[in-house]
């Protein structure tokens, strides 16, 4: 099982603002997924539970920032469409312009619920590599 993703919730008056990081691009995207899941549940990491739902995600974009936002918003769409929450991601391909992955989860009725996220936004978005790891700040509309 992967290590717990690095997530810091930042102060914001109305929305969900987080700083995430990872040693690799895959770890950063995994942290983004966990930021969404932890907000939409009670924040308990159920990474070792039997994930029975899965969805394929394929995205292409002209920049890493656009790919990251597209991934998070597709995950939010799938959470609504499947009534699921996602705890695991298996990457087939991840570059600065392309993502192919399978996300795994459970029915959201099987875990304690949290808040609802409407969308990942570009407002205050930062994403880059420095000091040996990838870092991002992202604001979610709740």
Helices and strands as residue ranges (DSSP letters): E 6-10, E 16-22, H 25-40, E 53-60, H 64-82, E 84-94, E 98-107, G 108-110, E 119-120, E 126-130, E 133-141
